[in-house]
Structure formats: C-alpha cells, structure tokens
Amino acid sequence: MKDKDAYYFPHDSNARNDYKILRLRAKFGWEGYGVYFATIEVLREQTNFKLGKDSVEALATALGMDFINIQVIVNLLVELELLKREDGGGLYSESLITRLQHYKDQKEFYREMGRKGAKAKREKKLNPLKPPVSSKVNKIKENKTKIDNNYFEDVFLLYLPEFVNKLSLETWKEWIDYKRGTKKKITKLTAEKQLKFLLKQADPVECINQTIRNGWIGLFEVKDATNKQIGASPDELARIATDYAIKQK
C-alpha cells in the first residue's frame, strides 16, 4: 500500500481568483489552469519536487499533450513566476516546495507529540502512583489565575457606567493584586460587595489607596488628617442643627 502523503499537496480553494492565475486564464482559459495544476501534481510526484532538463518533454508525455502547446503555457507560467526554471532547463514550483516543507514540519511536530504522549502513558502504567508533573500543576494554576483575572475584570465592567470619572479598571486591578498578596484573599462574592461599597464613596480611588497605604485588609470610608471620617454622621448632623438653633435664640 502506497503512502498517501506521497501524492498530497496543499491547494487554496480560491486559487482560481489569484491575480497570476487570472492572467493565465485570460490567455489560455481553463486549459491553462488545468495544465498548471497538472504540472504541480507531476512535480509533487518527483523525489526532489523538480523536473530535469527535459521538463517540457516530460510534461507533454505525462499529460498527453502537444509539445508546442505545453511549451507556450510553461513559458507564461515561468513569466508569471508560478513556476521557476533552472539554468539547465529544469522546472520547479517555489510555492509547492515551501508548502510541503511546512506540511512536513507540522507532521513531524505531531509525530513527536504523539511519541511523547505514548511515552507518558507507558510511564504512567509503570508508575501509577507517580505524582503529577510539576509543569502540569503550574499550568493548571496559571489557567485558574487567568480565569479569576477575567472574572474580576468582567465584574468591574458591569459597574463601569456608574464609576465613570471616579474609578478606573487599572486602579481596580491594583486593588485585586493587593488583596491577593494579603492573607485574606479576595473572593468573587467579596469583590462584588466591595464594588457596591466603593460606589457609595465620594472618592473610591482614595478609598483604595488609603487601605494600600496603611496595609489594611479591608476597605473603609476615607479619613482626613485628624483620622476622622470625612462627612458628618446623621447623629453629628442632628447635634450641629440643635447647636445652631440654640445660638439663634
């Protein structure tokens, strides 16, 4: 049984619309198109993907066509650089050789991956209690971190319209990174509650910076230089109003 790869070559589905092919078709019609790809097939069958010095005669024989007709079409193919002609008269396709080399490289890559996979399976059977490879563990951790990062960014974007000109995604990500470095790491539920808390703050950026500056674990209302909360509480407002009313008497 012959190796099917000995006859395979990549072929673009829209090749008929390529500028060079359109020029070929304009002069020789579909006959020129057919001769070109038949030539590529013949080149593919050669050991080095090239035809020797009697290339036109070989093509005429292989395709069962008149030598003169083949020669005229081949000359145009060379002119359009769809084929290359060597000094001795040989023919080859630069595109075919490049594509086949890429195809062979890919096949070898997947073969190597298959060999490594088979080897890993054999080792697993021989050592069923062998702990998982650290690289795989690290990969799992990396993927989990990536998923978490996406979540914390996505949940912020849900509140973005309400944070316009008040809190940026960059500052929020700084907060997430800071929390990850503390003993009490941030969870998805905590993140949403903290976003709602920040929405109520007059200056959510300073609220975050205040916590990072002081090495706190959680978020708190912004405090002024005297360590008092900015803004009066309801009780303080009531007391101020009472004092003001007494002074007016």
N, C-alpha and C positions, 0 to 999 in steps of 0.2 A: 504493500500500500504506500503510495507516494505522499510525501509531506505536503499538505495543502498550502502551507506558508511559502512553498517554493514558487507559487503562482500568484500570491497576493500582492497587491499594491494599493495604497490609499487613493481614492478618487473623489474629488469635490463634486457634490451634487449640482452645483451651479457653474461647473466648468464651461458649459456651452455659452455662458454670458460673459466670460473673461474677454477683455479688450483684444488680446492677441488672437484668441480663438475666433472672435467675431471677424477679425481681418482675414483669418484663414477661411472661414465660411463664406465671406464676401467674394472671395476669388474662386474657391473650389467647391463651395456648397457643403453638403453633408458628406460628400465623398472625401473631402479633405479632412473633415473632422474624424471620419472613420479610419482613414489612413494614419492619422496622428496617434489615436489611441491603440490602434492595432500595432503600431511601431513600439509604443510604450510596453505593450504586452510582450512583444518579442524581446525587447531589451530586458524585461523582468526575468525572462527565462534563461538569460545568459549568466554564467558564473560570476562575472565581474560587472554585470549590468551594462555591457558595452558590445557594440558590433565592430568587427575589424575593418580593414581597409576596403574590403569588397562589400561594404554595408548595404549599398543601394541594390546590388545584385541579390544579396541575401534576402532583403525585404521583398523584392519583386517575386522571388521564388516562394517565400513564406506566405505572401498574400495572394499569389496567383494573379499578379497584375503586370501590365506592360512596364518595361524598364524605364522608358522615357517619361511616362506619366508619373511614376514613383519619384524619379529624379527631380522633376519640376516641383512636386509637392514638398519633397525633402529640402530643396533649396530654399523655399519660402519658410519652412519650419526653422531652418538654421538662421535665416534673416530675422525672423521674429524672436529668435533666441528660445524657442520652445525645445529645440534640440541643439546640441553642441557638436561641432565637427573637429576631430583631432587632426594634427598635421598629416598623418598617414592616410586620412580619409575615413577613419573610424567615426562612429556616431554614439552619442550617449545623451542621457537626459539628466541635467544637474538637479532638477526638482525631484525626479524619481529617486536618485541616489540619496539625497538629503532626507526625503520622507522615509525611505526604507531604513536608513541608519537610525532615525528617531524611533521607528517601529521596533527595530531590533533592540535598541537600548531599553525601551519600555518592556519588551518581552523578557529581557534578561533581568530587569529590576523585579518584575513579578515572579520570575522563577526563583530569584534569590530570596524574596519574601516568603515564597512557598517552602523553600528549603529550611529557612529559619523557623517557620511555623511548625513544620513537621518535626524538626529537632526539638522544639519546645514541648511538643506533645509527647515525644518519646521520653524526654527527661521527666515530664510530669508523671508518666506511668511508672518510671523507675523510682522517682522520689515523690510519692503522693502527698507527703506531709511537708514538703519543702515550702517555706514561707514565700509569699508573693514577691516578685522582683520590685526593688525599691523604686525603680523608674516608673513602674505602673502605678504604684501608690502615689508618687508625686504627680503623675498625670491626672489621677482622679482628684487630688486636692486642687490642682490648677483649674480643672474643669468646674469644680464646685465653687471656687473663688470667682471664676468668670460669671457663673450663673448668678451668684449673690450680687456681684457688681452690677449686672444688668438689672436685677430686681430693684436695688436701691436707687439706681438712676431712673428707672421707669416710674417708680412710685413718686419720685420728686416731680417728674414731668407732669403727673396728674394734677399737681398743685401749682404748677408753673404760672398759670394766668393770675393767680392770687399773690404770687411772690414777685411779680414784675417790678423792677427797680428797688426791690427790698432784699432779695436773696438770690444768689446765682447758683448754678449747678456746681461750679468749681468749689464754692465755699461749702456747699452741702457734702461734696465728696471729701473735702478736708475733714469735715466732722466725722464722716464714716470711717476714714482712715485712722483718725484719732481714737475713736471708740474701739476699733479693732485692736489697738495697742494697749487697751486697759484690760483689767481682769474681768470686768463685767462687759462683755462684748455685746454689740447691738444686734437685736433680732429683727425680723420683719415686722412683728407687731409693735415693738418699741419704736422703730423708725417711723411708722405711721402716726403714732401718738406724739412723737416729738415734732413732726411736721405740723400737726394741728396746734401744738403748743407754740411753735415759732410763728405761726400765722397770727397769733394774738399779741405778739410783741411789737412794740414800736420800732425796734431796731434788732431784727433777728440775726444780722451779721455780728453785731457786738455781743449778742446773747451767746453765740457760739464761741467767739473769740475770748470772751470773759472766762468761759469754762476751760478752754485750752490753756489760756494764760495761767490760770490758777491750779491747773492739774486736777480739776474736779471730775467726778464721774458723770454727773447728770447736767441738765440744762436748768438755769434759774433766771428769774427776771433780772434785768440789768441793774446794777447798783452804782451809785455815784461815788465820789471820792470819800465821802464820810461813811461808806459802807451801808447806806440806806437805799431802799428801793426807790427808783425814780417814779414819781407819781404818788399821790396820796391814796391811802386805802379808803373804803367807804366810811369807816369809823373816824378817820382823821378828817375827812371832808365834813362830817357831821359836827365834829368838835370845832373846826375852823368857822363853820357857819354860825354856831352858837356864840363863839367869842366875838364875832363880828357884830351879831345882833345886840349883844350886851353893850359893846362900845358905842353903838348908835343911840342908845337911850340917854 
